Structure formats: structure tokens, C-alpha cells
Amino acid sequence: MTESLEDYALGRSVGRKGTLKKVGIIGCGTMGQEIARVVAQNGIDVVFIDVSEERVKEIFHELEITLDEVINHWGLTRSDKRAILSRIHGSTDYHDIQDCDLIVETINFNKPGTSLEIRKDVFRRVEEVVSPEAVITSNTATLMISELAGVLEHPERAVGLHFLTSAAESNVVEVVRGVKTNDESFEFVTRFARMIGKKVIASHESPGNISTRLIVTLINEACELLMEGVASAGCIDQTMKYGFGLQFGPLELADKIGLDKLIKWMDNLYMEFGERKFKPSPIIKRLYRAGMIGRKTGVGFYKYKDGKITGETITCPEIK
């Protein structure tokens, strides 16, 4: 059944009479840009907040480059690009999200350690300006939505909304219910996800949700095979891609995610559960410390040119 904008009211129990017309995004790095593009492509206005006017201009430039790449692969037309960009607005002022119906926090935290306190501060600042009916979500992969919602006057409106890497390509989103999340907010986010063409995986909160907990252990085990000299990175990835139908092999996916982000996920999960399977592999640490963090630097487990793999950086004989 086709969803309509009128279906997206939070429900009479909270007195909401509007429709979902605008989405606010806090932090517009790679993931934030992908979410903004997907939302705008589905006819919904987007306002993103970032740290400076200079950064806002950079984000629009990066969006144009990405959209041009999609056009070059016959994924969009020039008129599609103009329509998408016309629905996206950038600002440094939180007051510009005050009329948004849904907020997605997706900050890019580059420093070591957890981003919990920074995300809490974002939640506080958002609640100061949005209406009491607006739903506030976080794209966090490893933190608990209930812990973030603890700073809100209305924690029942907080929902986890985790887009998989990459948000534009993946058909799945994890919608996570916190301890105090009410049914109206959860259903609102679920319908929004379906409206933008995503398959909803509903879950109760747990650090790492489903996707992150499973993928980091797979990547770590692939690193073990590499360290033992069982096979090359390419052979390991081909086994999983062609043998099990995965879109990316585990080491190629690690490069796509970014080893810097991967280490944060693993450190958070290891701190939470204390299990060795979540502890970053020595190979991941070695590459990270050398600044070889994946596609965005042009080198990780593989070497890249124009986003395409040109060779491997680690072969079996190098691992002692």
C-alpha cells in the first residue's frame, strides 16, 4: 500500500494535527549527506545544521559532486538533481529546525572515545527549539537511545534510527525503541522510514543494535584469517561475496565504513560487553595509525583510485 504524507501524524493521543513536511539533520558529514539526499529525493524538505557557514558551503559542494556521479551512472537526471537540491537547506542556527517534524542526529565525531556527552548536548539544544510533538532520533550505531533521551523533558519522543552504510544504497534501517519511547513516536519513525523506501527492522535497544554487532565480528574474523596467512584480502572477500551473496566482502566493507569509525564502534562495544570478539584487530589498528583508513584516504586494506580498488596493501607473507 502506498504511504501518503497525511499518514504521518504522530497520533491523536498526543494531539498532533500536522503532517511530515520537513526533516532536520544535525551534522551533515558523509552519512548526514546521504540521509539528506534520500529524504529530499522522496519529496520531503530537509534542513541540516553544521558547525560553520564555510562548512555549509562545503556540504552543498559535496552534495553536488555526489549527485553528478549518480547522474553519470544514469541514476538521476539533471532536473532530479535540481529538485533534490531545492529541498535541502543548510544553517548553523538551531532555530532553523524549529518547524521540523522529525530530527535526525548524525554528528561526525572525529576524536577518540565515546560521543555520548556531545550527542546529549545536541539533544538538549534540539528540544529547546522544536515543538513538543516533534520526534527526535539518533543515527548512533553503538550508544543507547535511552541514555541520550535522559536529557530530554519528553524522552518518550526519542527513537533510534540507524541507517546502514551507505544510507543511499542500503534498503534497510534499524528503528530502535528506547525504554521510554511511546508507540506514537515509534510508529511515526517507522512510517517515515517506509516513506523513503526503506525496509524497517524494529528492535529494542542494545549497543550495536543488530547490524553493527554482527558486522564488526565478521570483519574481525576476516582479519584473523589475514593474520594467519590463510588467504589474501581479495580471496577472503571473494569467498563472502560470491559464496554468500554479500554486496561487499568484510575487508572491503571495512574500508567503505572507514577504519576510524570502525574502531570507535569496536571500542564502544568492547567497553560495553568486555568480549574479545569486539576488540579491534591489530591489523585494523596498524592501518588506522598509519592513516590508511579506507576509501576516503585512498588506501586501507585496499588501494583505491576514483573509488575503485587497484590493489591490496596487505598480503599474506607480510603478516608474521
C-alpha positions as CSV (number, residue, x, y, z in Angstrom):
1,M,0.0,0.0,0.0
2,T,1.3,3.4,-0.9
3,E,2.0,5.8,2.0
4,S,0.9,9.4,1.9
5,L,2.1,12.4,3.8
6,E,-1.2,12.6,5.7
7,D,-0.5,9.2,7.2
8,Y,2.4,10.6,9.1
9,A,0.7,12.2,12.1
10,L,2.0,11.1,15.4
11,G,-1.5,10.2,16.5
12,R,-4.4,11.8,18.3
13,S,-3.1,10.7,21.7
14,V,-0.5,13.4,21.5
15,G,-2.7,15.9,19.8
16,R,-0.8,16.2,16.6
17,K,-2.7,17.5,13.5
18,G,0.1,18.2,11.0
19,T,1.9,16.1,8.5
20,L,5.5,15.2,8.0
21,K,6.7,18.1,5.8
22,K,10.2,18.8,7.0
23,V,13.2,16.8,8.4
24,G,16.0,18.3,10.4
25,I,19.5,16.8,10.3
26,I,22.1,17.7,12.9
27,G,25.6,17.1,11.5
28,C,26.0,16.7,7.7
29,G,29.1,14.6,7.1
30,T,29.0,11.6,4.8
31,M,26.1,9.9,6.5
32,G,24.2,13.1,7.0
33,Q,24.5,14.0,3.4
34,E,23.3,10.5,2.3
35,I,20.3,10.8,4.5
36,A,19.5,14.3,3.3
37,R,19.7,13.2,-0.3
38,V,17.4,10.2,0.3
39,V,14.9,12.3,2.2
40,A,14.9,15.1,-0.4
41,Q,14.7,12.6,-3.3
42,N,11.4,11.4,-1.8
43,G,9.9,14.9,-1.8
44,I,10.5,16.0,1.8
45,D,12.2,19.3,2.7
46,V,15.4,19.0,4.7
47,V,17.2,21.5,6.9
48,F,20.7,20.5,8.1
49,I,22.7,22.1,10.9
50,D,26.5,22.2,10.8
51,V,29.4,24.0,12.6
52,S,30.1,27.0,10.3
53,E,28.9,28.8,7.2
54,E,32.1,27.6,5.4
55,R,31.2,24.0,6.2
56,V,27.6,24.5,5.0
57,K,29.0,25.7,1.6
58,E,31.4,22.7,1.5
59,I,28.5,20.3,2.2
60,F,26.5,21.7,-0.8
61,H,29.6,21.3,-3.0
62,E,30.0,17.7,-1.8
63,L,26.3,17.0,-2.5
64,E,26.6,18.4,-6.0
65,I,29.6,16.1,-6.7
66,T,27.8,13.1,-5.4
67,L,24.7,13.8,-7.4
68,D,26.8,14.4,-10.5
69,E,28.3,10.9,-10.0
70,V,24.9,9.4,-9.7
71,I,23.8,11.2,-12.9
72,N,26.9,9.9,-14.7
73,H,25.8,6.4,-13.8
74,W,22.3,7.1,-15.2
75,G,20.8,7.1,-11.7
76,L,19.3,10.6,-11.9
77,T,18.6,13.3,-14.4
78,R,19.8,17.0,-14.2
79,S,16.2,18.0,-13.3
80,D,16.2,15.4,-10.5
81,K,19.4,17.0,-9.1
82,R,17.9,20.5,-9.2
83,A,14.7,19.2,-7.4
84,I,16.7,17.4,-4.7
85,L,19.0,20.4,-4.0
86,S,16.0,22.8,-3.9
87,R,14.6,20.8,-1.0
88,I,17.8,20.9,1.1
89,H,18.7,24.0,3.2
90,G,21.7,24.4,5.4
91,S,22.3,26.5,8.5
92,T,24.4,27.0,11.6
93,D,21.4,28.2,13.7
94,Y,19.3,25.6,15.6
95,H,16.3,27.8,15.4
96,D,16.1,27.0,11.7
97,I,14.9,23.5,12.6
98,Q,12.1,24.7,14.8
99,D,9.3,23.7,12.4
100,C,10.7,20.3,11.6
101,D,8.5,17.3,12.3
102,L,11.4,14.9,12.7
103,I,15.1,15.4,13.7
104,V,17.9,13.0,12.9
105,E,21.1,13.5,14.9
106,T,24.0,12.2,12.8
107,I,27.1,14.1,14.1
108,N,30.5,13.0,12.9
109,F,32.8,12.8,16.0
110,N,36.4,12.5,15.0
111,K,38.1,12.4,18.4
112,P,38.9,9.1,20.3
113,G,36.3,7.9,22.8
114,T,32.6,8.0,23.1
115,S,30.5,10.8,21.7
116,L,27.8,10.3,24.4
117,E,28.1,13.8,26.1
118,I,28.3,15.6,22.7
119,R,25.2,13.8,21.5
120,K,23.3,14.6,24.7
121,D,24.1,18.2,24.3
122,V,22.7,18.1,20.7
123,F,19.5,16.5,22.1
124,R,19.2,19.3,24.7
125,R,19.7,22.0,22.0
126,V,17.2,20.4,19.7
127,E,14.5,20.2,22.3
128,E,14.9,23.8,23.2
129,V,13.7,24.9,19.7
130,V,11.4,22.2,18.3
131,S,7.7,21.7,19.1
132,P,6.7,19.2,21.9
133,E,5.3,16.9,19.2
134,A,8.5,16.7,17.1
135,V,10.2,13.3,17.2
136,I,14.0,13.3,17.9
137,T,16.1,10.4,16.6
138,S,19.8,9.5,16.6
139,N,21.7,7.5,13.9
140,T,24.1,6.2,16.6
141,A,25.4,2.7,16.0
142,T,26.6,1.8,19.4
143,L,25.1,4.1,22.0
144,M,21.8,3.6,23.8
145,I,18.9,5.8,22.8
146,S,17.5,5.8,26.3
147,E,20.8,7.2,27.6
148,L,20.6,10.1,25.1
149,A,16.9,10.6,25.8
150,G,17.6,11.0,29.5
151,V,18.4,14.7,29.0
152,L,15.0,15.4,27.4
153,E,11.9,16.8,29.1
154,H,10.0,14.5,26.8
155,P,12.1,11.3,26.5
156,E,9.1,9.4,25.1
157,R,9.6,11.1,21.7
158,A,13.2,9.7,21.3
159,V,13.8,6.9,18.9
160,G,16.9,5.2,17.5
161,L,17.0,5.5,13.7
162,H,20.1,3.7,12.4
163,F,20.9,3.9,8.7
164,L,23.3,1.3,7.4
165,T,26.3,2.2,5.4
166,S,25.6,3.6,2.9
167,A,22.2,5.2,3.6
168,A,21.6,5.8,-0.1
169,E,22.4,2.3,-1.2
170,S,21.1,0.1,1.7
171,N,17.4,-0.8,1.7
172,V,17.3,-1.3,5.5
173,V,17.1,0.9,8.5
174,E,17.0,-0.2,12.2
175,V,14.3,1.6,14.2
176,V,15.1,1.2,17.9
177,R,12.7,1.6,20.8
178,G,14.1,3.0,24.0
179,V,12.8,2.3,27.5
180,K,10.5,5.4,27.4
181,T,9.8,5.6,23.7
182,N,6.0,5.8,23.2
183,D,4.1,3.9,20.5
184,E,3.2,7.1,18.6
185,S,6.8,8.2,18.1
186,F,7.9,4.7,17.2
187,E,5.2,4.3,14.6
188,F,5.9,7.8,13.2
189,V,9.5,6.9,12.6
190,T,8.6,3.6,11.1
191,R,6.2,5.2,8.6
192,F,8.8,7.8,7.7
193,A,11.4,5.1,7.0
194,R,8.9,3.3,4.7
195,M,8.0,6.5,3.0
196,I,11.7,7.0,1.9
197,G,11.7,3.4,0.6
198,K,13.4,1.6,3.5
199,K,12.7,-1.9,4.9
200,V,12.2,-1.4,8.7
201,I,14.0,-3.7,11.1
202,A,12.3,-3.0,14.5
203,S,14.3,-3.8,17.7
204,H,14.7,-3.0,21.3
205,E,17.8,-1.1,22.2
206,S,21.2,-2.8,22.6
207,P,24.6,-1.3,21.9
208,G,25.4,-2.1,18.3
209,N,21.8,-3.0,17.5
210,I,21.8,-5.9,15.1
211,S,23.9,-4.8,12.2
212,T,26.9,-3.3,13.9
213,R,27.3,-6.2,16.4
214,L,27.3,-8.7,13.6
215,I,29.4,-6.9,11.1
216,V,32.3,-6.0,13.4
217,T,32.7,-9.6,14.5
218,L,32.7,-10.7,10.8
219,I,35.4,-8.1,10.0
220,N,37.5,-9.1,13.0
221,E,37.4,-12.7,12.0
222,A,38.4,-11.8,8.4
223,C,41.4,-10.0,9.9
224,E,42.3,-13.2,11.9
225,L,42.3,-15.2,8.6
226,L,44.5,-12.5,7.1
227,M,47.0,-12.5,10.0
228,E,47.2,-16.3,10.0
229,G,48.1,-16.2,6.3
230,V,45.1,-18.4,5.3
231,A,44.3,-16.2,2.3
232,S,44.7,-12.7,0.9
233,A,42.2,-9.9,1.5
234,G,40.9,-10.4,-2.0
235,C,40.3,-14.1,-1.6
236,I,38.6,-13.6,1.8
237,D,36.3,-11.0,0.4
238,Q,35.5,-13.0,-2.8
239,T,34.5,-16.0,-0.7
240,M,31.9,-14.0,1.2
241,K,30.7,-12.0,-1.9
242,Y,30.4,-14.9,-4.3
243,G,29.8,-17.7,-1.8
244,F,27.2,-16.0,0.3
245,G,25.9,-13.2,-1.9
246,L,27.2,-10.3,0.1
247,Q,27.4,-6.9,-1.7
248,F,30.8,-6.3,-0.1
249,G,33.4,-8.6,1.4
250,P,34.2,-7.9,5.1
251,L,37.5,-6.1,4.4
252,E,36.2,-4.1,1.5
253,L,33.2,-3.1,3.7
254,A,35.7,-2.1,6.5
255,D,37.3,0.3,4.0
256,K,33.9,1.6,2.9
257,I,32.8,2.3,6.5
258,G,36.2,3.8,7.4
259,L,38.6,2.2,9.9
260,D,38.4,5.3,12.1
261,K,34.7,4.8,12.5
262,L,35.0,1.0,12.8
263,I,37.5,1.4,15.7
264,K,35.1,3.6,17.6
265,W,32.3,1.1,17.2
266,M,34.5,-1.7,18.4
267,D,35.9,0.2,21.3
268,N,32.3,1.1,22.4
269,L,31.2,-2.4,22.1
270,Y,34.2,-3.8,23.9
271,M,33.8,-1.3,26.7
272,E,30.1,-2.3,27.0
273,F,30.4,-6.1,26.7
274,G,34.0,-6.8,27.5
275,E,34.2,-9.6,24.9
276,R,37.3,-10.2,22.8
277,K,35.3,-10.5,19.6
278,F,34.6,-6.8,19.8
279,K,38.3,-5.8,20.4
280,P,39.8,-4.2,17.2
281,S,42.1,-6.5,15.4
282,P,45.8,-5.5,15.4
283,I,45.7,-5.1,11.6
284,I,42.9,-2.6,11.9
285,K,44.9,-0.6,14.5
286,R,48.0,-0.8,12.4
287,L,46.3,0.6,9.3
288,Y,44.5,3.3,11.3
289,R,47.7,4.5,13.0
290,A,49.3,4.8,9.6
291,G,46.4,7.0,8.4
292,M,45.2,4.2,6.0
293,I,41.6,4.3,7.0
294,G,39.9,3.2,3.8
295,R,38.2,4.7,0.7
296,K,38.2,8.3,1.9
297,T,42.0,8.3,2.1
298,G,42.5,6.2,-1.0
299,V,44.1,3.4,1.0
300,G,43.1,0.8,3.7
301,F,43.0,-2.9,3.2
302,Y,43.0,-2.0,-0.5
303,K,44.4,0.8,-2.6
304,Y,41.8,2.9,-4.5
305,K,41.7,5.2,-7.5
306,D,38.5,7.1,-8.2
307,G,36.7,4.9,-5.7
308,K,37.8,1.7,-7.4
309,I,40.1,-1.0,-6.0
310,T,43.5,-1.1,-7.7
311,G,45.4,-3.5,-5.4
312,E,45.9,-4.8,-1.9
313,T,48.0,-3.2,0.8
314,I,48.5,-6.4,3.0
315,T,49.4,-9.8,1.6
316,C,49.8,-13.0,3.5
317,P,53.7,-13.1,3.5
318,E,53.8,-9.7,5.2
319,I,52.0,-11.0,8.3
320,K,54.3,-12.7,10.8
